[in-house]
Amino acid sequence: MSFQISVRPATEHDITAIQQVAHAAWHAVYDDILGGEAVDTHLSEGYARNVLERMIDVDDVGLFVATVDDDVVGYASCGMTDPVGIGDLDLYVHPDYWGEGIGSELLERGKKHLKSLSVRTIRDEVLVDNEVGNAFYRTHFDPAGERTARLGGKELPVNVYELSLARV
């Protein structure tokens, strides 16, 4: 595909589109891992309108959308998670746009926001069974170990990745 990608801060007008991208991406990735009902539960809690509105209103949380032809096709949320300079950056792209560079654009915007918060290292976790997520993180981050995380009522193995912002 050939198109112009734009990344900008999310507004309240983007909430429905963010929810739609989250629904498509989460179901594409996690239905076989967690089950569709667990995914729906997570989406209804983690992507409720009031949760997204709060993320938009808090300056220290970066919520950004990627658009193609004014349509939201991806989003990233990021912020400091530890006062010693650790942050996280979660991003999701609609499955129709996987492999088009949208995740990389969102990552670049998120890194700028995190650096403005004095984050020195981004640390993220990806379920071992999330092939799409692991492929992206292996390209952009360094492996930093494994652990288990509780998601959808299950203990699941996750890969831990880190990216130093001192070198970017």
C-alpha positions in Angstrom: 0.0 0.0 0.0 1.1 3.5 -0.6 -0.4 6.1 1.8 0.5 9.0 4.1 0.7 8.1 7.8 0.2 10.8 10.3 0.6 10.5 14.1 -0.9 13.0 16.5 -2.2 13.3 20.1 -5.5 11.6 20.5 -8.6 13.7 21.3 -12.0 12.7 22.7 -13.2 12.5 19.1 -10.9 9.6 18.5 -12.2 7.4 21.3 -14.6 5.3 19.3 -12.0 4.7 16.6 -9.4 3.7 19.2 -11.9 1.2 20.6 -12.5 -0.2 17.1 -8.8 -0.6 16.5 -8.4 -2.2 19.9 -11.3 -4.6 19.2 -9.8 -5.7 15.8 -6.2 -6.0 17.0 -6.9 -7.7 20.3 -9.3 -10.2 18.8 -6.9 -11.0 16.0 -4.0 -11.6 18.4 -5.5 -12.9 21.6 -8.7 -14.9 20.8 -6.6 -18.1 20.3 -4.6 -17.4 23.4 -7.1 -16.0 25.9 -10.5 -16.8 24.3 -12.9 -14.3 22.8 -14.9 -13.7 26.1 -11.7 -12.9 28.0 -10.7 -10.5 25.3 -14.1 -8.8 25.3 -13.9 -8.4 29.1 -10.5 -6.8 28.9 -11.7 -4.5 26.1 -14.8 -3.4 28.0 -12.7 -2.6 31.1 -9.4 -1.3 29.7 -10.9 0.7 26.8 -14.0 2.1 28.4 -14.8 5.7 27.4 -14.0 7.1 30.8 -10.6 5.3 30.9 -9.6 6.7 27.5 -10.9 10.2 28.4 -8.7 10.2 31.5 -5.6 9.1 29.4 -6.3 12.0 27.1 -6.5 14.5 29.9 -3.4 13.4 31.9 -0.3 15.2 30.5 2.1 12.5 31.7 0.3 9.9 29.7 0.8 10.0 26.0 -2.1 8.7 23.9 -1.4 9.0 20.2 -3.3 7.9 17.1 -1.9 7.0 13.7 -4.1 8.0 10.8 -4.3 7.1 7.2 -6.6 9.4 5.1 -8.0 10.8 8.4 -9.0 7.3 9.6 -7.5 6.0 12.9 -5.6 2.8 12.1 -3.4 2.5 15.2 -2.7 4.0 18.6 0.0 4.1 21.3 -0.2 4.8 25.0 2.9 5.5 27.1 4.0 6.9 30.3 6.5 6.6 33.2 6.0 3.5 35.3 8.8 3.8 37.7 10.4 7.1 39.0 13.9 5.7 38.3 13.3 6.4 34.6 11.4 3.3 33.4 8.5 3.8 31.1 6.2 1.6 29.0 4.8 2.1 25.5 1.9 0.0 24.3 0.8 0.1 20.7 -1.7 -1.6 18.5 -2.4 -1.4 14.8 -5.5 -2.5 13.0 -4.7 -5.9 11.4 -5.4 -4.5 7.9 -2.4 -2.3 8.4 0.1 -4.7 9.9 3.5 -4.5 8.3 3.0 -1.1 6.9 5.3 0.9 9.2 2.5 2.3 11.4 3.8 0.7 14.5 7.2 2.1 13.9 5.8 5.6 13.5 3.8 5.3 16.7 6.9 4.0 18.5 8.9 7.1 17.4 6.2 9.4 18.7 6.0 7.6 21.9 9.8 7.7 22.4 9.7 11.5 22.1 7.0 11.8 24.7 8.8 9.4 27.1 12.0 11.3 26.7 10.2 14.5 27.6 9.2 12.8 30.9 12.9 11.8 31.6 12.3 8.2 30.9 15.6 6.5 30.2 14.4 3.0 29.4 11.2 1.6 27.9 10.3 -1.8 29.3 7.5 -3.7 27.8 6.1 -7.2 28.0 4.6 -9.3 25.2 2.9 -12.7 25.6 5.1 -15.4 24.3 2.3 -16.6 22.1 1.8 -13.2 20.5 3.8 -13.7 17.3 2.9 -10.3 15.8 3.9 -8.4 18.9 7.1 -10.4 19.5 8.2 -9.9 15.9 7.8 -6.1 16.3 9.6 -5.9 19.6 12.4 -8.1 18.5 13.0 -5.6 15.6 13.0 -2.5 17.8 13.9 -3.6 21.4 16.5 -5.7 23.1 15.4 -8.9 24.9 15.5 -8.5 28.7 14.1 -11.8 30.0 10.9 -13.7 30.6 8.4 -13.9 33.4 4.8 -14.8 33.9 1.9 -12.4 33.9 -1.8 -12.8 34.9 -4.1 -12.0 32.0 -7.6 -13.2 31.3 -7.6 -15.2 34.6 -4.5 -17.2 33.4 -0.8 -17.1 34.3 0.9 -16.8 31.0 4.6 -16.5 29.9 5.7 -13.1 28.6 8.9 -11.9 26.9 10.3 -8.8 28.5 11.9 -6.2 26.1 13.8 -3.0 26.8 14.9 0.0 24.8 17.3 2.5 26.1 16.4 6.1 25.2 19.9 7.2 25.9 21.0 5.8 22.6 18.2 7.2 20.4 
